[in-house]
Amino acid sequence: MTTEATSDPAAEILDIVDENDEVVGQAPRGEAYARGLRHRCVFVLARDGEGRYFVHRRTPVKLVFPSLYDMFVGGVVRAGESYDEAALREAQEELGVSGLPRPEPLFKFLYESGDGARTWWSYVYEVRCELPVDPQVEEVAWHAFLSAAELAEALGGWEWVPDGLAAWERVRAFRASRAESSGR
């Protein structure tokens, strides 16, 4: 069963999953957040035709990590939705585009906040976005495409979403291991 979007994000129904990413129930997003129930999310690293990274600052009304910077677009996987479906939907919604190529799945990891209050299975994707972006004003307060050097500089000074930083570190390790295994 795929749940349709609702005008109230806290009311969106999510699959609740266990430590093996198996569905064990369902709950509204607001309840899942309030009770620290493990659910599913997607992180999509969007790059433009020049290879620059889409970076944005979240709006102050976001349910989690309001007003922080992120180098991923993405969000929760709705009840009954696959990771792949959610990655494409979330990327198109947040970037404000249609006709985006299907994001390439890279890897999955279990995110757990340092205080143990938040946990979700996170699938990380990458997509090339050569379309003009028009991000959702409800989701994105500011955005730009940054070069790798500009992103590295911003990482040292801006306040970033902690789950995005965890995913970014894993992306860097993933790329390093792929480069090493290919002999580069």
Contacts in CASP RR format, 6 or more apart in sequence:
PFRMAT RR
TARGET T0000
AUTHOR 0000-0000-0000
METHOD contacts of the structure
MODEL  1
MTTEATSDPAAEILDIVDENDEVVGQAPRGEAYARGLRHRCVFVLARDGE
GRYFVHRRTPVKLVFPSLYDMFVGGVVRAGESYDEAALREAQEELGVSGL
PRPEPLFKFLYESGDGARTWWSYVYEVRCELPVDPQVEEVAWHAFLSAAE
LAEALGGWEWVPDGLAAWERVRAFRASRAESSGR
1 79 0 8 1.000
1 80 0 8 1.000
2 78 0 8 1.000
2 79 0 8 1.000
2 80 0 8 1.000
2 81 0 8 1.000
2 85 0 8 1.000
3 12 0 8 1.000
3 13 0 8 1.000
3 78 0 8 1.000
3 79 0 8 1.000
3 80 0 8 1.000
3 81 0 8 1.000
5 12 0 8 1.000
5 78 0 8 1.000
6 12 0 8 1.000
9 29 0 8 1.000
9 63 0 8 1.000
10 28 0 8 1.000
10 29 0 8 1.000
10 30 0 8 1.000
10 33 0 8 1.000
10 63 0 8 1.000
11 28 0 8 1.000
11 29 0 8 1.000
11 30 0 8 1.000
12 28 0 8 1.000
12 29 0 8 1.000
12 76 0 8 1.000
12 78 0 8 1.000
13 26 0 8 1.000
13 27 0 8 1.000
13 28 0 8 1.000
13 29 0 8 1.000
13 78 0 8 1.000
13 79 0 8 1.000
14 26 0 8 1.000
14 27 0 8 1.000
14 28 0 8 1.000
14 29 0 8 1.000
14 32 0 8 1.000
14 39 0 8 1.000
14 40 0 8 1.000
14 76 0 8 1.000
14 77 0 8 1.000
14 78 0 8 1.000
14 79 0 8 1.000
15 23 0 8 1.000
15 25 0 8 1.000
15 26 0 8 1.000
15 39 0 8 1.000
15 40 0 8 1.000
15 77 0 8 1.000
15 78 0 8 1.000
15 79 0 8 1.000
15 80 0 8 1.000
16 23 0 8 1.000
16 24 0 8 1.000
16 25 0 8 1.000
16 26 0 8 1.000
16 27 0 8 1.000
16 32 0 8 1.000
16 37 0 8 1.000
16 38 0 8 1.000
16 39 0 8 1.000
17 23 0 8 1.000
17 24 0 8 1.000
17 38 0 8 1.000
17 39 0 8 1.000
17 40 0 8 1.000
17 121 0 8 1.000
18 24 0 8 1.000
18 38 0 8 1.000
19 38 0 8 1.000
19 110 0 8 1.000
21 40 0 8 1.000
21 108 0 8 1.000
21 110 0 8 1.000
21 121 0 8 1.000
26 79 0 8 1.000
27 35 0 8 1.000
27 37 0 8 1.000
27 39 0 8 1.000
29 39 0 8 1.000
29 63 0 8 1.000
29 76 0 8 1.000
30 63 0 8 1.000
31 37 0 8 1.000
32 39 0 8 1.000
33 63 0 8 1.000
33 64 0 8 1.000
33 118 0 8 1.000
36 117 0 8 1.000
36 118 0 8 1.000
36 119 0 8 1.000
38 119 0 8 1.000
38 120 0 8 1.000
38 121 0 8 1.000
39 76 0 8 1.000
39 77 0 8 1.000
39 120 0 8 1.000
39 121 0 8 1.000
40 76 0 8 1.000
40 77 0 8 1.000
40 83 0 8 1.000
40 86 0 8 1.000
40 120 0 8 1.000
40 121 0 8 1.000
40 122 0 8 1.000
40 123 0 8 1.000
41 74 0 8 1.000
41 75 0 8 1.000
41 76 0 8 1.000
41 77 0 8 1.000
41 111 0 8 1.000
41 120 0 8 1.000
41 121 0 8 1.000
41 122 0 8 1.000
41 123 0 8 1.000
41 163 0 8 1.000
42 74 0 8 1.000
42 75 0 8 1.000
42 77 0 8 1.000
42 83 0 8 1.000
42 86 0 8 1.000
42 87 0 8 1.000
42 90 0 8 1.000
42 122 0 8 1.000
42 123 0 8 1.000
42 124 0 8 1.000
42 125 0 8 1.000
43 72 0 8 1.000
43 74 0 8 1.000
43 75 0 8 1.000
43 122 0 8 1.000
43 123 0 8 1.000
43 124 0 8 1.000
43 125 0 8 1.000
43 163 0 8 1.000
43 164 0 8 1.000
43 167 0 8 1.000
44 72 0 8 1.000
44 73 0 8 1.000
44 74 0 8 1.000
44 87 0 8 1.000
44 90 0 8 1.000
44 91 0 8 1.000
44 103 0 8 1.000
44 124 0 8 1.000
44 125 0 8 1.000
44 126 0 8 1.000
44 127 0 8 1.000
45 53 0 8 1.000
45 71 0 8 1.000
45 72 0 8 1.000
45 124 0 8 1.000
45 125 0 8 1.000
45 126 0 8 1.000
45 127 0 8 1.000
45 171 0 8 1.000
46 53 0 8 1.000
46 54 0 8 1.000
46 72 0 8 1.000
46 73 0 8 1.000
46 91 0 8 1.000
46 95 0 8 1.000
46 126 0 8 1.000
46 127 0 8 1.000
46 128 0 8 1.000
46 129 0 8 1.000
47 53 0 8 1.000
47 54 0 8 1.000
47 126 0 8 1.000
47 127 0 8 1.000
47 128 0 8 1.000
47 129 0 8 1.000
47 145 0 8 1.000
48 54 0 8 1.000
48 128 0 8 1.000
48 129 0 8 1.000
48 130 0 8 1.000
48 145 0 8 1.000
49 128 0 8 1.000
49 129 0 8 1.000
49 130 0 8 1.000
50 145 0 8 1.000
50 147 0 8 1.000
51 128 0 8 1.000
51 147 0 8 1.000
52 145 0 8 1.000
52 146 0 8 1.000
52 147 0 8 1.000
52 150 0 8 1.000
53 71 0 8 1.000
53 145 0 8 1.000
53 146 0 8 1.000
53 147 0 8 1.000
53 148 0 8 1.000
53 151 0 8 1.000
54 71 0 8 1.000
54 73 0 8 1.000
54 95 0 8 1.000
54 129 0 8 1.000
54 133 0 8 1.000
54 143 0 8 1.000
54 144 0 8 1.000
54 145 0 8 1.000
55 69 0 8 1.000
55 70 0 8 1.000
55 71 0 8 1.000
55 143 0 8 1.000
55 144 0 8 1.000
55 145 0 8 1.000
55 146 0 8 1.000
55 151 0 8 1.000
55 154 0 8 1.000
56 69 0 8 1.000
56 70 0 8 1.000
56 73 0 8 1.000
56 94 0 8 1.000
56 135 0 8 1.000
56 140 0 8 1.000
56 141 0 8 1.000
56 142 0 8 1.000
56 143 0 8 1.000
56 144 0 8 1.000
57 67 0 8 1.000
57 68 0 8 1.000
57 69 0 8 1.000
57 70 0 8 1.000
57 140 0 8 1.000
57 141 0 8 1.000
57 142 0 8 1.000
57 143 0 8 1.000
58 65 0 8 1.000
58 66 0 8 1.000
58 67 0 8 1.000
58 68 0 8 1.000
58 69 0 8 1.000
58 70 0 8 1.000
58 139 0 8 1.000
58 140 0 8 1.000
58 141 0 8 1.000
58 161 0 8 1.000
59 66 0 8 1.000
59 67 0 8 1.000
59 137 0 8 1.000
59 138 0 8 1.000
59 139 0 8 1.000
59 140 0 8 1.000
59 141 0 8 1.000
60 66 0 8 1.000
60 67 0 8 1.000
60 141 0 8 1.000
61 138 0 8 1.000
62 139 0 8 1.000
64 118 0 8 1.000
64 161 0 8 1.000
65 161 0 8 1.000
65 162 0 8 1.000
65 163 0 8 1.000
67 141 0 8 1.000
68 159 0 8 1.000
68 160 0 8 1.000
68 161 0 8 1.000
69 154 0 8 1.000
69 158 0 8 1.000
69 159 0 8 1.000
69 160 0 8 1.000
69 161 0 8 1.000
70 160 0 8 1.000
70 161 0 8 1.000
70 164 0 8 1.000
71 151 0 8 1.000
71 160 0 8 1.000
71 164 0 8 1.000
71 168 0 8 1.000
72 124 0 8 1.000
72 164 0 8 1.000
72 167 0 8 1.000
72 168 0 8 1.000
73 90 0 8 1.000
73 91 0 8 1.000
73 94 0 8 1.000
73 95 0 8 1.000
74 86 0 8 1.000
74 87 0 8 1.000
74 90 0 8 1.000
74 91 0 8 1.000
74 94 0 8 1.000
75 86 0 8 1.000
75 90 0 8 1.000
76 86 0 8 1.000
76 120 0 8 1.000
77 83 0 8 1.000
77 86 0 8 1.000
78 86 0 8 1.000
81 89 0 8 1.000
83 105 0 8 1.000
83 108 0 8 1.000
83 123 0 8 1.000
84 102 0 8 1.000
84 103 0 8 1.000
84 105 0 8 1.000
87 102 0 8 1.000
87 103 0 8 1.000
87 105 0 8 1.000
87 123 0 8 1.000
87 125 0 8 1.000
87 127 0 8 1.000
88 100 0 8 1.000
88 102 0 8 1.000
88 103 0 8 1.000
91 97 0 8 1.000
91 100 0 8 1.000
91 103 0 8 1.000
91 125 0 8 1.000
91 127 0 8 1.000
91 129 0 8 1.000
92 98 0 8 1.000
92 99 0 8 1.000
92 100 0 8 1.000
93 136 0 8 1.000
93 139 0 8 1.000
94 135 0 8 1.000
94 136 0 8 1.000
94 139 0 8 1.000
94 140 0 8 1.000
95 129 0 8 1.000
95 131 0 8 1.000
95 133 0 8 1.000
95 134 0 8 1.000
95 135 0 8 1.000
96 133 0 8 1.000
96 134 0 8 1.000
96 135 0 8 1.000
96 136 0 8 1.000
97 129 0 8 1.000
97 131 0 8 1.000
97 132 0 8 1.000
97 133 0 8 1.000
97 134 0 8 1.000
99 131 0 8 1.000
100 127 0 8 1.000
100 129 0 8 1.000
100 131 0 8 1.000
101 127 0 8 1.000
101 128 0 8 1.000
102 127 0 8 1.000
103 125 0 8 1.000
103 126 0 8 1.000
103 127 0 8 1.000
104 125 0 8 1.000
104 126 0 8 1.000
104 127 0 8 1.000
105 123 0 8 1.000
105 124 0 8 1.000
105 125 0 8 1.000
106 124 0 8 1.000
106 125 0 8 1.000
106 126 0 8 1.000
106 171 0 8 1.000
106 174 0 8 1.000
107 123 0 8 1.000
107 124 0 8 1.000
107 170 0 8 1.000
107 174 0 8 1.000
108 121 0 8 1.000
108 122 0 8 1.000
108 123 0 8 1.000
108 124 0 8 1.000
109 121 0 8 1.000
109 122 0 8 1.000
109 124 0 8 1.000
109 166 0 8 1.000
109 167 0 8 1.000
109 170 0 8 1.000
110 119 0 8 1.000
110 120 0 8 1.000
110 121 0 8 1.000
110 122 0 8 1.000
111 118 0 8 1.000
111 119 0 8 1.000
111 120 0 8 1.000
111 121 0 8 1.000
111 122 0 8 1.000
111 163 0 8 1.000
111 166 0 8 1.000
111 167 0 8 1.000
112 118 0 8 1.000
112 119 0 8 1.000
113 119 0 8 1.000
113 162 0 8 1.000
113 163 0 8 1.000
114 162 0 8 1.000
118 163 0 8 1.000
120 163 0 8 1.000
122 163 0 8 1.000
122 167 0 8 1.000
124 167 0 8 1.000
124 170 0 8 1.000
124 171 0 8 1.000
124 174 0 8 1.000
133 143 0 8 1.000
135 143 0 8 1.000
146 154 0 8 1.000
155 168 0 8 1.000
END
